[in-house]
Each structure stands twice: as structure tokens, then as C-alpha cells.
């Protein structure tokens, strides 16, 4: 079965993946924008939403790595024409995600106070963080089951179904955010930060219902659970475990950044919340091509088509960098207006504007890192990705942050450290891919 790596075929996967990918950070960005403009305690509310959003992203990214593992295994078996071999694996992986999400909920929801105290949150920010998280955490099972199903879709070379689910969820969230946060006089009471949490929860439920519909109607799989363990489950969980560790290292960097920013003061963590959510939005946007690389790369590896795999890496690199440059240009053009979307406090905006240019400058480097990251996941190179993130975090990000913080650079210190982190990740991935796959078919 020949796999096309034409512009059309890559974008057939990448564009829906971009739309699907940005839906999740769009939910958080909407929360940030709505909450940052409330009349009552806008800075504290924005800081709490940012801290909780960061922690939620950390947890979801770590435990949702089974999505990537499922996608890699399904795409490789699709390329090798052995899709029947994973039919019992899929329901086992989905139920594993469900069980794991319940454990995560039980071990975090009851310790919210201690968790957000570790982010240096205190007083009203800590109270708001606890209230917001207790509601948002109810969405863990919904999100992780949805992500597992999205992994199946991507492995089958279809990102359109996930796009439709994610886009609908984002629209539901945007509409409910305004209704529940601000309320409708005489009909719906204003729920402030809790309203944003309920809006997100409703969006996650809608996404799951739609994902299940596509799963049953459009894929060859079902949720009939076999108690004879599929022999590929061990490999899937091992791959997921390596990706868990990798993503834990990634999120340790994000945690450290937010903890330092909170320690600098409420204006700094408010500005950091905006910067981080924009960075995540860009990351998910660019990650659409990484998802295409993940799906197509796994299929090409299953078919042992290494020449096409090399061509794929060059094409997706070019497209990803072009997307990054477009994002940079748009944000440079609307530099001042972007900050005003999220907050009107001048003290927060001054900090935001002073650092935002660093976030923009690193986008082409991010594009290369994310693109090769996606291809490596599709190739099942989870162990290398794990080791790279550990090295980049503890030998790159942490020392840079400690050094630049020592010189009093504050938010600049955080984003310089992220810049160094991404340079290490992107350069190491390019070097390893060239070494391992450039001449493999010769």
C-alpha cells in the first residue's frame, strides 16, 4: 500500500489536526480572556486560572501519552496491512486510560490545597485555584478517554473526526464561558471562575460523546473488552511509560517557570499566565504538522519505506517553519492589541510586552522540535525522546533559569531558559534523525 507524502496528503492530516489541536488551548485561552476581564479581582482570577491551567495541562499531557502510543501502533499495523492484530488492543487501551484517569482524579482533587501551595499561591489566588480545580478535575476521565479515541483516529490516518469533536467542544466552551462567568440577569447567576470551570467540563463531555459516535460508526474497532491480554499491550504501555517520564520532565520545566513567576508577585504570574497560554496555543497550532508526521511516519515505518520517510521530514519541516513565521508576523503586527485581549491592568501588560518578543522569536525553533518530536513518536522512539527531555530539562532549562534568575531577570529569565530548552531539543532531534534514517534504505 503506497503512502503519498504530497502537499495535499500531508495537509489532509495536518490542517484538521491543527484545528483539533488548538481547540484545547483555545478553551484555556478563552477562560484566561474572560476571567482576566471580570470586574471582581481580575488579577487574582487570572493568576488562579493560569496556575490551574498549567497544572491541568501537565497532568493531561503526562497521562494522555497513551494517545500517541496508540496512534503509533495503529499506524504501523495499518502500513503493514495487519490492522486485525490490534482489534482487542484498542478497547484494552481505552479502558486503561479510563481507570488511570480515575486514579489521577482521586490522588489530586483531595490535595488541591497542597498542590497549589507548591506553586507559591496563597490567599485569594490559592482559594480561587482550589475552587477552579475541583470542578475542572472532574473532566479527567472525559478528556483521557477522548484522547485515546483520537489516537485511534490518527493511527487510521484520519484527523478530521478529531477536528470536528474538538471544534464543537471549543465552541460550546466559548458560549458557556460568557453565559456562566458573567451570568444573565434574572436567569443565570454570575458564577465567576467556577463558571469557566463548568463551561470547560461541558465542552469535554460534548467532545467525548462525539468521539464515541465516530469511533463506533467509522472505525473497524469496538469497546468489547477481551480478558485475553493483547500481546502488544505490554509494548504500548512501555512506550507510554517512556512518554510519561518524558512529559513529566517537560512539565517540571513548566511548573518551575510558574512557581518562580508566582514568587515574583501576582502581576508577574498574571503576565506569565498569558505568555504561557499563548505559547501553548502556538505549540498546538504548529503541532498539527507534527501529528501528520506522527501518523504518516508510523505508516511508512510499517511499510519499511525509509526514502519516503526522509522526504516526509523535509517537507513537514518546511511547512511547520512557514506556519511559525506567519504566526510571528501576525503577532508582531498586533503586538499591543494581543495583550489587551487578556487583561487591562497596565502593571500586567508592561510585564507581558517586555517578554512577549522572546516567545515570538523562538517559534521557528519550536516548529522544528515539535515536528521531529511527532515523527519520532510515530516511529516508536519513545526511549530517545524520554532521555532527550530529561537532558534538555535538567542540563539546559534548570541551570539557565537558576543563572538568569540569580541576575534578577525574572520573567526574562524564565523565557531565556525556555529558549535554551527548545534549542537543545530541536538540534538533538535533527541530528539523531539524520544519523538513524538518512541512509537506512541504501
N, C-alpha and C positions, 0 to 999 in steps of 0.2 A: 504494500500500500504506500504510494508515493505521497510524501508530505510537502506541500508547497510552502515556500518561505518568501512568497511575493509580498509586496507592499500591501496589496489587498487582503491577503490571508492573515498577515500579522495584525493589521488594523481591525479585521473582523473579530479578533480576540481582544486586542488592546483597547479599542475605544469603549466597548461595553465594560471592560474591566476597569478602565479609568473612571467611568461614571459610577460603577458599583463601588469602587474603592473610595472615592471621595464622599460617598454618602455617609459613611461612618464618621469621618472627621467633620463633615458638614453638620451632623447632628450636634457635635460638641461645639463647633463654631457658632451655630445658631444659639445654643444655650449661653455661650460666652457673650454674644452680641446683645441678646435680650436681657440677660441678667446684669450686664455691665451698664445698662441704661435705665435701671429701675430707680425710683426716687429714694427708696429706703436703703441706706447703707450700700451704695453701688460698689465701692472699692472692696469691702469685706465680702460681698456676694461674689464678685468677680474672682477674687483670690480663692474662695472656697470652691467655686466651680472649676477653676484651673487645677487646683490641687487634686480634687477628686477625679477630674477627667484624666489627669496624668496617671493616677494610681489605677483607675479602671483600664486605661489603655495598656498599662504594664501587665496587669493580670490577664486581660483578654489576649494580648499578643503572646504571652507565655503559654497559656493553656490551649490556645487555638492553633498551635503548630501542627496538630493532627490534620488540619485542613490541608496544609502544604504537603504533609506526608501522604495523605490520601490522594491528592492531585498527582503527585509524582508516581505513585504506584499504579493508579488507574491509567495515566497517560502512557507509561512504559508498556503495560499489558495491552493497551489499545494499539500501540505501534507494532507490537509483536503478534497481534491477532490472537491473544489469549485472554480476552476480557472475561470469559466464563470462569476463569480461575479465581476471580476476586468477588464473585457474587455473594458469597457468605461473609466475606471480609467487611463489606460496606456496612451492613446493619450492626456488626460487632463493633466497628469503629465508632459509629454514631452513638450507640448506647454507652460506649466507654466515655465519650465526650459528655453525655448527659450525667452519668454517675460522677465524673470528675468535677463537673460544674457545681453539683450539689455539695460536694466536699469543700470546694473553694468558698462557696457561699457561707457554709456553716463555720468555716475557720476564719472568716474575715468580718462578717456582719456584726458579730458579737464583740469584736475587738476594735471597732472603728475609732474609739477614743484614743487608744494607744497607737494605732496606725498613723493617724493624722497628727498626733502629738510628735511623732518621729519626723514629720515634715516641718517641725518648728511652728506648727499652727497653734494658736492659743486664743482665748477669749471668744469673741463673736465669730471669728474665722473658723475656729475649731468647732463651735456649735453648729454653724451652717454646714461645715464639711460632714459632720456626723449625720445630720438630718438628710442631706442630699444623697449621701452614700447608701444609707439604709434602704432607700427606695430604689436607687439605680442598681444595687446589687441583686435585687430580685430578677433582673434581666439576664444574669449569667447563664442559666440553663437555656433560655431562649436564644441568646446570641451564639453560644458554643455549638448547639445542635444545628443552627442555621449555617454556621461556618463550615461544619463538617459536610453538610449537603452541598455548599458552594464548592468545596474541594472536589466532590464527585463531578459537578458540572464542569469545572475547569479541566479535570482529567479527561473528560469526554470531548474536549476542545470546544466547549460552549460557555462563553461568559455572558451571553445575552440574558439568560434566565436570571442569573445573579444580579445583573444590572436592573432588570425590571423590579425585582424584590427590593433591592437597596434604594432605588429611586423612589418607589412608593413609600417606603419607610421614612425616608428623609422628608418627603412632602407632608406626611402625617405629623412628623415631629415639628416641622416649622409651623404648621397650622395650630397645633395644640399648644406649642410654646407660648404664642401670643394670647391664646384664649385662657390658659391656666395660670400663666405668670401674672398677667395684668388683670385678668378676670373680665367679666361682662356685667356691668352694673345692673343689679336686680335679678340676675340669672346665675352667674358663676362667680363665686368669691375669688379675689386675687390670692393666689397661693404662693407667690414669690418664688424662691428657689425650689421649693417642693413641687411646684407646678411644672418646672422644667424637667424634674426627675420623672414625674408621671408621664409627661409627653414622650420622653425617651423610651420609657417602658412600653407604652402603647405602640410606638414605632417598631420596637423589637418584636413584639407579638405579631404585628402585621407581616413583617418580613418572614418570620418563621412559617406562618400559615401559607403564604405564597410559595415559599421554598418547598414545602411538603407537597403542594399541588403539582409543581413542576417535576419533583422527584418521582411521584407515582405515575404521572401522565406521560412523561417524556423520556425517562431513563429505563434501562433494562433491569434496574435493581428494585428491591423492596426492603421492608423492615422486618421481614420474618427472621427471627433470631435463631441461629443454629448453635447448639451447645457443643458441637464438634468444632473446636477452635481451628480457624483457618491457619494453615502453616505460615502465611505471610503476615499474620497479626504481630508476631514477635518482631519481624523486621520493621513493620510500621511503627510499633511502639518504641523501638530502639532509635529509629530515625527521629521520631517525635521527641524522645528524651534528649537527644543531642541538640535539637532545635529549642527545647525548653531551656537548656543551660545557656545556649547562645542568646536567646531572647531575654533571659534573666540578666545576663551581663549588659545587654542593650538597655534594659530598663533600670538597671542600677545607675547607669550614667544619667538617665533622665531624672531618677529620684534624687541623685546627688545635686543635680542642677537646680531642681525645685526646692530642695532643702536649703541650699545656700541662698537662693533668691529670697525665700521666706525669712531667713535670718537677716537679710539686708533691710527688711522693713516691708510694710504692706503695699507701698507703692511699687516696690521692686517686684514682688511676687505677682501683683496685678499685671504689670508690664510683661513679666516673664510668661504669664498665662496666655497672653495674646500672642507673643512671639512663638511659644511652643505649639500652640494650636495652629497657627499659620504654617509653621514648619512641617507639622504632621499632615496638614492639608496638602501642601506641596508634595510631600513624600508619597502619600497615597495617590495623588494625581500622576506623578511620574511612574509609580509602581504598576500602572496599567500595562506598560510595555514589559515590565518585569514579569507580570502574570502571563503575558503572551509567551515570553521566553521560557517560563516555567512549564507551560502546557506543551508548546511545540518542542522544546528541548528534551523533555522526557520521552515524547513520542519518537523523536529522531534517535535518541539513545537506544530505545527498544528496537528500532529498525536497523541499528548499527550504521547510520548514515552520518559519519563524522564530518565529511566535507560540507554537507548542508548545515551541520551544527555550527561550524566555524563561520559560514556565511550569515547564519542567523544572528550570531553575536555581533558582527559588524553592522548589520542593518538596524538591529534594535538599539545598539549604542547610539547610532546617528539620530534615530527618531527620538530617543529619550533626551539627548542633549538639545535638540531643536525645541522640544517641549519646555525644557528648563529655561532656555534663553527667552522664549516667548513669555513665560511666567515672570522672569526678571524684568523684561521690558514693560509689561503691563503694570507691575507693582512699582517700578521706578516712575512711570508716568503718573500714577495715582498715589504716590508715596504718602502725602499728608492726609488724603481722604481715607485711606485704609485704616489708619489709627482711629479716626473719628467714628468709624463704624462700630467700634467695640467699647469705647469709653470717651467721656467728655472731660474727665478730670485732667487738667493741664499737667499736674505733677506726674501722672502716669504716662501721659503722651510724650513728655520730654524724654523720659527714660526709653520709651518704646522707639522713638525716632532716632535716638542716639545709637541704637544697636541693630535696627532692622536691616541696614545695609549689609551687615555681615551675613545675616540669614539669606539675603538675596545672592550675595557673591558666591556662596558655596553650592548653589543649585546645580550647575553643570557637573561638579564632582559628585554630588549626591546621585545624579542621574546615572552615572557610570557604576557607582557602587550598588544602587538598587537593581539595575538591570542585570549585572552579573550575579548578584545575590539570588535573583529569581531563577536564572538559568541553573545555577549550582543546586538550588533546591530541587528543580526538576530532574537533575542528574543524580539526585540522591546523595550529594556530597555534604551531608549534614555534619559529619565529624570535622571536616575542614572549616566549615562555617562557624562551628562552635569554638574551635581553637582561635580562629581569627578574631571573633568578637571579644573573647577573653583577653587576647593580647592587645587589641586596639583600645579596650576599656581600661585595663589596669596598667598598661605600659605607655598609653598615649593620653587618653582623656583625663584620668585621675591626676597624673603628675602635672599635666598642663594646667588643670584647674587649680591645683594647690599652689603652683608657682605664680600664676597670674592673679589669684586671689591675694596672695602674700603682698603683691604690689598694689593692692587696693583697686583693681579694675572692675570688681563687682559684676554687673551683667555682661560687660565686655569679656570678663574672664570666662564666664560660662560659655559664651558663643565662640570664643577663640578655641576653647577646649573641644567644642563640638566640631569645629573646622578641622583641627588636627585629627580627631577621631575619624572623620569621613575621608580624609586624605589617606590614612593608613588602610582603611577598609577598601577603598576603590583601587588603589595601586596594588595591593596584595592579591585581590581577586583577578585583575587583569593579568598579572604575572603568572599566577597559578593556572589560569585557563589556557594561556599560550603554551605554557610548559607541558600541560597534560593532553590538550586536544588539538593543537595546531597541525601536527604531523601524524596524528594517530592512524589515519587511514592509508598512509604512504608505506 
